[in-house]
Amino acid sequence: MGRASALKNVRIFYTKTDRMKFVSHLDMNRLMSRIIMRADIPVWYTEGFNQRIYINYAVPLSLGFEGLYEIIDIRLTDDNYPLDTLPQRLNGVSVPGIEFIRAAEPCLPTKDICFAGYRLQFDSAEFFPELEKFLSQKSVTCQKRDKRGGTKDFDIIPNIKSFEFTGNTAQFILAAGNNGSLNPSLIMSAFFEQTKTPPAYFTVTRYMLYDGAMNEFN
């Protein structure tokens, strides 16, 4: 264990794809700890009776979603550890579906994440005109679960920054982070239910996280 003054904050970017999208956040946290330990990274452990590797997820990914720009923050006990070697070391002991892209010192705190980009892939785009009309309303209220397990009225429209349709793909920029977030599945559930459109199968990929100025979050 290093002294607090010697700790180095590090931000690691990775992808979560294929079968790994079905791994829950809790299991993902266990897996990430094992990968870091196997890579023999000089990582800092939390103090107290139940010590564990300090890992902070920027915005946890929903179960069943793929992620192309996932972020965790860790702390190293070696202030001089070469960050450019981290992705290779981690990939050497990783599992299929988890690929580490790069590592760097954080530029912004994770509380500055404001938006996330999502791509939804459908088998057919025949209902896209109706979906565009639905999302162009001034207000669309639906039920959203709160942290206590209950539900509350939630207007999805103020939380949609932009949307566009190309081929069979719908792309959204949605509110994300500590100040509120919108799951694209909630949008589609509200659309299918309120317009009586038969539900359609779709896959979701979160491809980017942004700050308040719509810059890539780093």
N, C-alpha and C positions, 0 to 999 in steps of 0.2 A: 504494500500500500504506500502510495506517495503522499506527501503533504498536499493540502488543498492548493497551496500556492504553485505547486508543480504540475497541477492537472491541466490538460490541454483539451479543449472542447473540439470535437470533430463531427462533421456532418457527412453521412454516407448515403449515396444515392443508389437505388437498386430497382430491379423489375421483379414483378410477381405475376407469373403467367401459367398457362396450361393447367395441370391438375392442382397446382399450388393455390389457385384461386378458391378452392374449397376448404382450405385450412383456416380455421378460426383465428381471431386476433390473439386469444389466449395461447393457443398452440403455436402460433407464429412467434410469439414472444419467447416461448421455450426453445423453439428451433433456432431462433436468431442467437440466443445465448450460447447454445451448443456450438454453432458455427464459429462464433467469435472465440470461444474457448479452444476449439480444435485448431484454429488458425494461429494460436499462441500470440494473440494480440495483448500488449500490456494495458489492459483495460481496468478502469476503476470500478470497485465494488461499493455498493451502498453500505453504510455502517449500521450497527445494531445487531440484534440477535439473529435475524434471518438475512444474512448478507446475500446480495445478488448483483449481477452485472447491471450497471446503470444504463438503461436504454430508454430513450424518449422518442415515441412515434409522432411525427408532425401532425398528420391527420390519418387515423386508422382507416384502412380500406374495408369496405363492406364485404361480407362473405359472398362469394360467387363473382366478384368483380376482378378483372385483371388490372394491374397497375404498371405503368411504364415509367413513372417518375416518383417512386416511393422514397421516403426519407426517414432515417433514424439519426438521432444524436447520441453519441457516446462520449466518454471522457477517458483520455489516456494518461497513464502515470508517467510516461516518458515524453517530456516536452519536445524532444528532438526526433521523435519517431518519424520516419519519412512517409508522408501520407500517400505519395504516389504508388507505394507498394501495397497499400491496403486492399484495393479491389482484387488484385491477383492472388494475394494470400487467402482472402475470403472465398474467392471462386474455386480455389484449389480444394476446399473442403465443403463446398456448398452442395445443394441438391438440385436436380432438374427442376426448372421453373423459377429458381431464385438466382438472379445474376446481378452482381455488383458492378456498377458503372464507374463511379469515381468517389473520391473522398476529399474534403476540403474543410477549412475552418469556416464556421457559420458566418454569413454576412448579416443576417437578420434573425431576430428571435422568432420562434414558431408562431407566436401570437399574432405576427404580422401577415400570416396567410389569410387571404380574403376570398379567393376564388379557386375553383377546380374545373378543369376541362374534361368532358366525358364524350365518348363516342358510343352510340348505341347502334348495333347492327341487327337489322330485321331480315326476315326471309322475303318480305314484300313491302313495298312502299305505297300500296294503294290507299291507305288511310292517311298519308302525310298531309294532303290538303286540309282534311278535317282537323288533324293535330295542329297544324299551323294556325288555323282559325281559332281553335281552343286556346292556344297559348297567346293569342293576340288580344284576349280579353283584358279589361282593366283589373279584374280580380277573379281568382279561382280559389275558393276555400275548400279545404278537405280536412280530414282528421289525421293528426300526427301524434305519435307516442311521445310522452315526455320522459324525463329521467326517472320519475317515480313509477313508471309502468302504466300510467293512465294515458288519456288522450286529450287533445286540445284542438281547437280550431286553428288552422294555419293557412295563410294566403301564400300560395307558391309564386305568384307573379313577381312580387318585389325581389324575390331571391333568384330570379333568372336574369342574368346579365345579357345573354344573347343566345340565339339558337339558329341553326341552319340545316337544310336537308340536301343531301347529295346522294343520288342513287338510292340504295337501301339503307343509308346511314343517316342518323340524326346526331347532330353535334351540339352540345350545350356547354355554356360557361355558367356555372352555378355558384352561389354563395357557399363558402366553406370556412372552417376554422372556429375559433372561440366565440366569435360574434354571431354565430348562427350558421346553419348549413342546410342544404337541400339535397336529398338523395334523388337521383334521376328515376329510380323505381317508384318513388312517390308520385312523380309527375305522370308516369304512364298509368299507374293504378287509378289516379284521379281521372285521367282521360278516358280510360276504358269504362270506368264505372259511370261517370257523369254523362257521357255521350252514348252509352249503351253499345259501344263498339266491341265486337268479340275480341277478347284478349289475344295478343300475338306474342310468340316467343321472340326474345331478343337477348343479345349478349351485351355486356357493359365493359368498357375499358376506360380507366381514368388515365389520361395521357399527360397531364401537366397540373402543377400547382402554381398559383400566382399571388403576388402581393397586391396591395390596394391600387397600384398604378398599372396593373396588368403586366408586370415584368415577371419573367420566370423566377420562382422563389429559389434563393440560394442561401 
